[in-house]
Amino acid sequence: MITEQKKILVVYDVAYPFVKGGGQKRLWEVSTRLIKKGYEIDWICFKTWSGDEVLIKNGIKYIGLPGFKGLYNKGGKRRKLEPLEFIFQLFKSEINYKEYNIIWSGQWPFLHLLYWLFSSRVRLKNTVIDWWEIWGATWFKYSKFIGWAGYILENFLIKIYAKYSSIVVISERSKNLAKNLTFSSPNIDLIHNGIGFEENIPYIEKKYDFIYLGRLKEHKNVDILINSMAVVSARSNNPQYKLLIVGDGPEYKNLLQQINLLNLNNDVIIMNDVDSDEEVNRLLKSSRIFINPSSKEGGGSIALFEAYSAGLPAIAFKCKDGIDPALIKDDFTGKLVEKIDPYELAQSMINILDNPKKINKMSRNARTFVSNFDWSIISENYSNLFDSLIQKNK
């Protein structure tokens, strides 16, 4: 009996577990499960590991490209030349795209999608693009030139790839945006983020009342969360409420300075050296409420699902580019704060924390909700999509 080849090339500038991040973790979680279903997975990316250029780990064959100079500059912002460097190295590589049934790529850093349109090496009908964020008018918050260029390029690329390829989005809101941009293209599939769901949670003592998990970047609004803790401490009958911030990034030193200025050293703790998923999971379970104050998430959030799986209700801002409201249901799995404001956020924090019965109910609801998004289910959705495309493109 001859087994049908199911060979996939993942294209993304950096790879998990060598560089941590939501996009590459999603690709990795699904890839490791697809391998168990008989898929062969290669991943071409910048070489960010020591040793040989080609490495096999967890069943994935990593193909390392030279010339990695880092994702961020000294100021902690994304390096603008990095996408060009990635395209240049892809162009120089001798990778034979046509030996793969599927080319599976994240949308970022965009320019590889533009390159493929003019390359005879790639068949668009074999490509699947994970389109995690649709910015739209958000592009204009940047400089006029970059804003207009990004806005036009995003609109152009999503229309082309929705017509000739397949696009995967991660939230209902993103799906609606994509449908509007592409005149309701049938080649758009919604596959949510996932989580390694545990049936039973071992008891861990609650050391923290609130927890934030993510990069310490400006749009994450962790400074607003710290200001909210100052309000909580002033208003609450219990001034010893504690906030744990887990993450690292360009705002780290500024946030430490803010904590000192507000005399919150006993109330707010930052851990910027947590590397293992196991430790992150333990810290979530030792907390009561998850807070994501970000104003730019693209609709979905792996950290939100990790918090739900640990039994934490969530609080987030309701805003255009934040978390999709469909993922946080008011007074059911958490609270969406209508205004990006430290006082509004603080009030929501106090209201939930002062009602233990409400926390317990929302905790159960959150776990029930996220149990439908285990990585095994997400991987099955991808397997069905890939299998259908392989059959269609024979």
N, C-alpha and C positions, 0 to 999 in steps of 0.2 A: 504493500500500500504506500503510495507516494503522498507525503504530507505537503499541503499547499504552503508555499513560502508566504510569510507575513513579516516583512522586514520594514522597520521604521527608522528614519533618521530624525532625531530631535535636533533642532537648530536653535540655540540660545547662547548669548554671549558668555555667560558663566553657568556653572553647573553645581547642583547640590550633590553631595554634602560639603564640597570644598568652599563654596561661597553661600552663606545663608541668605535666604530671601523667599518671599511668598511665591513668586512666579516659578522659580527653579524647584522649590519644594513640591509644588503641585505636579510639575512635569515628572519629578523623581518618584513621587508616591504612586502615580498612575503607571509609570514605566515598569517599576519593580513588580507590580501586579500583572501587567500585561505579559511579562516574560513567563510567568507561571501558566499563562494561557497559550503559550506556544509562539509568542511574538519574539522576534529578534530585534533588539534595540541598540542602535548606535547614537552617540550624542556628540556633535561637533560644537566646540566652544573654545574660548581662550584657555590655555593651559595654566591652571592655578594650583597645581599640585607638584610635588617633587618627583623626580624619577623620569621614566620614559614618557614620550609624547602620547603613546597609546596605553591606556590603562583599563583593565576590566575589574569592575567593583560592583557587587550586588547584582551580577549578571549583565550590567550595562557596559558596553564598550565605549569608553570616552576617548575621543579623538581631539587632542590638544593642539590649538593654534598658538604660534609664538607671538610675542610682542605685547603681552598684557602689561599695562601701565597703571592699572587701578581704575575703579569705577568713579571715585570721587577725587576732587582736588583738595588742596590744603584747607580750604574753607568749608569742606564737607558737602559741597554741591556736586551733582553729576558732571563729569568731565564732558564737554561738548565734542571733543575729538574722539571719544571712545567709540561711538557708532561708526565713524569713518574708518577707524583702525580695525574694527571688527569686519566691516565690508571688505577692506583691503586684504585682510588675511583670508577671508572666505574666497575671494576672487583668486588669490594665489594658490589656494589649496588644490589638491588633485582629487578631491572628493567626487565620486561619480554618483550624482543624484539619481540617475536613471536606474541604478541597481536596486533602488528602494521602492516599495509599494506606496508608502506614504512619507511625505516630508511634513513633519509636525513642528510648528514653531510658535513661540510667543510673539506678540506684535512688536514689542520693544527689541531693539532700538529703532524700528521703523525702516531704516535705510536698506536693510537686506531685502525687505519686501519690494522696494522700488527697484533694486538691482535685479531681482528675479524676473520682473516684467520684461526686461530687455535681454535676458540670458536664455540661450538655447539649451542650457544644461538642465533647466528645471521645467517640468510639465506642470502648469498651474492646476490642472484637474486632479493632480495627486497631492496637492498641498492642503493642509488643515492649519488654520491660524487661530490660536487662542487670543481673542481680543478682549483683554482684561479691563481696559478703561477706554471709554469714549469721552474725550474732553469737550468737544464742541467749542462753545464760546469761552470756555476756561482758558483756551490758548491765548486770549487777548489780555490776560493778566500778566503775561510776559512782555518783553519788548515788542514794539509794533512789527518789526521785521520777522522775528522768530514766531510771534503770535500768528501773523497772517500765513507764513510759510507752513507752520504746523497745522493750522486749521484747514488750509487747502489740501495739504498732503494727506491728512487723515481722511477727509471726505473722499478724495480721489481713490486712495488705496482700499478703503472699506467697500466702496462701490464695485471696484474691479474684482476684488477677492470674493465678494459675496456672489458675483455673477459667474466667475469661472472656477472658483475653488470652494472650500467650506470654511465657515467661521464659527467658532465656539465662543459664546459669551457666558458670564458667570452670575448674572442676576437678571431678574425680570425687567428691571428698569433699563439695563443695558440692551436687553433684547428688543424692547420697544424702541429705543433710540436707533438701534441698528436697522430695524425694520423700516423706520421712517426715512432713514438715509438711503436705503437700498431699494425702496419701492416694494417692500414686503417680499424680499428674496426668499425662496424656499431653502437656501443653503446656509441658514443660520440656526444653530442649535444651542439650547441652553443646557449647560452642564455646570452645576454649582461647584463651589469649593468643597473639600471633603475634610474628614477627621477620622483618626483611628479611635473609633468609639469603644469605650469599655462598658461592659454590661453592669459591672459592679464597681463602685468607688470605695476604696478602703478609707477608713476614718483618719483624717489628719486634723490636728488642732488648728483652729482659725487664729492666725497671728496678725492678719491684715484685714482691714475693713474694705479697702478699695485696692484694685490693682490695674495698672496700665501695662500693656505688652506691645512693643513695637519700636521702630526707629525713632530716634530723637531728632526729628527734623522740624523745620518751622511750621509746615502745614499740618503737622500732627497736633499742634495746639496744646502741648504738654504744659506750657507756661500758663495757659488758661486754667488747666486742671489744678496746678499748684496754687494759683490765686483762689480757686474755689475751695481748696483745703483750708486756706486762711479764713475764709468766710464760714466754713463748717465749724472750725475750731472756735470762732467767736460766737456763733449762734447756738451751738449745741450745748446740751446739758452735760455731755461727755467730751471734754476737750482732748481726750487721749485717742481719738479715732486716728487710725494709721493708714497711710497710702504707700503702696509699694510700686515703684516704677522700674520695669525690667526692660532694658534696651540700651543702645549706644548710638551715637551719631554726633553731628556737628553742633547740636545745641546742648551737649552734656555739661560743659563748663558754665554756660550761661544759666542753666537750670540749677546747678549747685549754688551759684551766686544768688539766684532768686530765693532759694530755700533759706540761705543764711540771712538775707535782708529781711525776710518775713518771719524770722525766728521759728522756723518750722523743722528744725533739725531733729526733734524728737517725734515729729508727726509724719514726715515724708522721707522715705529711704529710696535711693537709686542704686540698682544693681546693674552695672554695665559690663559684667564679665560672665554672664550666664550663657554657656555655649550649648549645653546638651538639651535635647527635647525632654528628657526625663526630668531634669531639674526644673524646666519651665512648667511642666505638668504638675510637679509637686508644689511649686509656688502658687499656681492657680488654685489648687485644692486647699491651700492654707489661707485662702482669701474668701471674702463674702460676695463682693460685687465687682464686676469687670466694667471698666470705663474706657471708651474709645472716643476721645474728643476731636479726632481728625476731621478736617473739612475736605479731604481729597483721598478717597478710598476706591473709587471706581465701582462702587456698588457692593462688591463682595469683600469678605474679610476672613482669612483662615484663622486669625487670632480670635475673632468672635466665636467661631465654631469650636475652637479649643476651649474657650471659656465656658460655653454652653455644655460641652462634654464633661467638664469638671463640675458642673452644677451651679454655675454662676449666672445670675441675671445680668443684663447689660444695660448700660446707659450710654447714649451717643447723641450727637447733634443731628438734627434733621436739616439737611442742606443738600444742595444740588449734586455735589460730587462726593458726598459722604456715603455711608452705608445705606443700602437699599432698605426703605421702610418695611418691605415685605419680610425682612429678616429679623426685625425687632418689633414685636407687637406690644403696644402700650399696655402696661399692667398685666401682661400675660407672660412674656419672656424678658421684659425690661421696660425701659422708658426712652422715648425720643424727645430731646429737649428742643423746643421750637426755635430758640434764639441762641446764637453763639455768644454766650455771655457767662462770665464766672458766677454771677449771682443766681442766674437761672439754673445753671448746672449744680451749684451748691444746694439749692432748694430741693432739687430732685434727689440728690445724694442723701440728704437728711430724711426726706419723706420715705424713701425705701428702707434705709437702714433702721429707722425708728419703728419699723413694722416687721418683726421677725416672722410672723405668720405669712405675710406677703412674700418675704424672701423665700421661705420654704416652698410656697406654692409656685412661684416663678422659677425656682430652681428645678422642680420636677417638670414643669412645662418646657424649660429650655432643653433638658436632657431628652425628653420625648421628641421634641422638634428636631434636634440634631441627629438623633439615631437614624434618621432617613438619609443621612449624608455621609455614611461611613465610606472610606476610600474604596472598599470593595464594590460598593454600589456605583460610585463615580467611575471606577475603572470599567465596570460592565457597560456603562453608557458609552464610554470611549470605544470599547471593543466592538459594540454594535455599530457605531458610526464608521470605524475603520473597516470592519468587515464588509459593510454595505458599499463603501467606496472602492474597495479592492475588487468586489464582484462587478460593480458598475464599470470600472475602468479596464477590465480585462480586454 
